[in-house]
């Protein structure tokens, strides 16, 4: 059993928020870097929203889901799947460990 005292909980919450924010930033960077460019609209449309313990990375471009399905020869694997694989590697390498 793990016990966390109330005095340690704020530190844990702060750390978790920092990790969630860092992962969000990294996913944003990775998907944006992998977004195919014809006009640049889809690449420029990536957005992040941070709030509490829930962050989102989204792309409102109408055709972004088609790009993510690999329908562009520039990104045949899409963007999100390769980006998530990179994030997993970052985690294995200790990028999100407490400093």
C-alpha positions in Angstrom: 0.0 0.0 0.0 1.2 3.5 -0.8 0.2 6.3 1.5 0.5 10.0 0.5 0.2 12.5 3.3 -1.9 15.6 2.7 1.3 17.7 3.0 2.8 15.9 0.0 -0.4 16.0 -2.2 0.1 19.6 -3.4 3.6 18.7 -4.6 2.3 15.6 -6.4 -0.5 17.6 -8.0 2.0 20.2 -9.1 4.3 17.6 -10.5 1.5 15.8 -12.4 0.4 19.0 -13.9 3.9 19.8 -15.1 4.2 16.3 -16.7 0.8 16.6 -18.4 1.7 20.1 -19.7 5.1 18.8 -21.0 3.6 15.8 -22.7 1.0 18.1 -24.3 3.7 20.5 -25.5 5.7 17.5 -26.9 2.7 16.0 -28.7 1.9 19.4 -30.2 5.4 19.8 -31.5 5.5 16.2 -32.8 2.2 16.3 -34.7 2.8 19.7 -36.1 6.3 18.7 -37.4 4.7 15.6 -39.0 1.8 17.5 -40.7 2.1 17.4 -44.5 2.3 20.8 -46.2 0.6 21.8 -49.4 -0.8 25.2 -48.4 0.4 25.2 -44.8 -3.2 25.6 -43.5 -3.4 22.2 -41.7 0.0 22.7 -40.1 -0.9 26.2 -38.9 -4.2 25.0 -37.5 -2.9 22.9 -34.6 -4.0 24.2 -31.2 -3.5 23.3 -27.6 -5.8 23.9 -24.7 -4.5 23.5 -21.2 -6.7 23.3 -18.1 -6.6 21.5 -14.9 -5.6 17.9 -15.4 -7.0 17.8 -18.9 -5.2 19.2 -21.9 -6.1 18.8 -25.6 -4.2 19.0 -28.8 -6.5 19.5 -31.8 -6.6 20.5 -35.4 -9.9 22.0 -36.7 -8.9 21.8 -40.4 -11.7 19.9 -42.2 -9.2 17.5 -43.8 -6.8 16.9 -40.9 -8.4 13.6 -40.1 -7.7 12.4 -43.7 -4.1 13.5 -43.3 -3.9 11.6 -40.0 -5.2 8.5 -41.8 -2.2 8.6 -44.0 -3.8 9.9 -47.2 -0.8 12.1 -47.9 2.3 10.7 -49.4 4.2 13.2 -47.2 2.9 11.4 -44.1 1.8 7.9 -45.0 1.7 6.9 -41.3 -0.4 10.0 -40.4 0.7 12.3 -37.6 -0.7 11.2 -34.3 0.5 7.6 -34.2 4.1 8.4 -34.9 3.9 11.4 -32.5 2.6 9.1 -29.7 5.4 6.6 -30.4 8.0 9.4 -30.0 6.3 10.4 -26.7 6.5 6.8 -25.5 10.2 6.9 -26.3 10.7 10.2 -24.5 9.0 8.6 -21.4 11.3 5.5 -21.6 14.3 7.8 -21.8 13.2 9.6 -18.6 12.2 12.9 -20.1 9.2 13.2 -17.8 10.9 12.2 -14.5 11.0 14.6 -11.7 14.1 16.7 -11.6 
